[in-house]
Amino acid sequence: MRQEVMMEMSLTELDLYAQACGIDATGASTKESKVALIEERQGRVAEVRMFGLTLAVPVRRLHDKRVSDLFVDGHLQSDKDAATVMTLILGEEQYERVIERCTDDDGVIDVEAIGRAFMTLVGDAELKNY
């Protein structure tokens, strides 16, 4: 959520929003301190390792509504959805680096390797826990 929107919220609303995000902001007494706490927690970057790469992933990206909308009944509907999820979480550049690692010398893109990358990404404990 944008800072200017949070600054328009009441202290109670900020506490409830923080709680929904898994953050205890009740110890902060001002809007500014509550917003700073929320932003700091949501701004964390996790390091996710796969295929010899260390990827820097903003934790909040796993909590993007566009990502959760692609999960229907606990699973994705297609490989294209999985690619979209990975791109939303990793960003274009890091996603392309992963695809490059999953591509054989003859140009075949190893779908099992991509599946392993996807499971590593969405299963990462640090990303799942703000």
N, C-alpha and C positions, 0 to 999 in steps of 0.2 A: 504494500500500500504506500502511496506517495506521502512524503512527510507533511506536505501542506494539508492533506486530508486528515491525517492523524492529529495535527495541531488544532483542527476544528472539532475534534471529538472531546467529550467530557472525560474526566478522570476515570469514572466508572466504565465508560465505553472502552477506554484504552486498556483498563485492567481486563475486561472481558475479551477484547481482541487478543491481547497478549496471552491470556489463558488458552484461547482457542489455538494459538500457535505453540503451546507448550512452554510458555515463558511466564515466570512469576514476576510481575511488575508491581506488586502491592507494596514492596519496600521503597519504591520511588515515590516521592511526594508531589512532584510537579509534572505538568504536561511535558515539559522539555526533557526531564530526566526519564520519564516513561518512554517517550518516543526514542530517545537516545539508546535506551536499553533494548527496545524492540529492534531498532535498526542495526545495532551492534550484533545482536544474536542472529538476525536474518542475513547479515552481511558476511557471515563466516564462509570461508572457502575450504572445501574438503579436497584432499589429494586422493585421487583414485588411481590405483595402479592396474594396468592391464597390458599384456603383450609387450612388456618392456617400456611402456610409456608411463609417465606420471602426468595425470590430467588434473588441472585445477578446475573444480566445479563449485560454483556458488551454491550453497546448500539450499537456498530458497527456490532454485530452479526445479527441484523435484516436487515442490509444492505449487507449481504453476497449474492453474485451472485447465489450460490447454492440454497439459499432460494428463491430468486426472480424467478429463473428458474422453480421452482415447482409450481408457480402460473401461470396458463394459463388462459387468458381471465378473470382475476380477481378472479379465484377460483382454488382450488386444484382438482386433478383428482381422488384421492382415500384417504381412511383413512391412508394408508401406507405413502402417501405423507405428510399428516398432522403430522404423527409421526416423519418423517424425519425432517420436518421443526422445530418441537419442540425440537428435539435432537440437531440440528445444533445451535439453539438459546440458549438453556439451557445448553447443554453439557450432556453427558451420566448420570452422577451422579444425577444432579438435575432433569433430565427427569424421572429417575427411582423413585425418591422421589415423584414426582407428580403422576406417575402411581400407586405407593403404596397407595397414598391417595384416588385414584379413584377405588381401589379394595375392594370389599365387603368381609366380613368374610368367605364366602363360595368360594372365589376365582374368582367370577364374576367381570370382569372389566367393570365398568359403562361407556358406550360410551358417554352418555350425560354429565357426569362429565368431561371426556376428552375433549369433544367439548367445554365446558365452559372454561376449562383451556386454550385451544387453542385460543379462542376468547379473553380471558383476556390478553394473551401473545402478540398476534399480534395487539391488539387494544390499548395497553398501550401507553399513550401519550408521556411519557418520552422516550420510545424506538423508537417511530416513528419520534421523532424530535431530531436530533443530537443536 
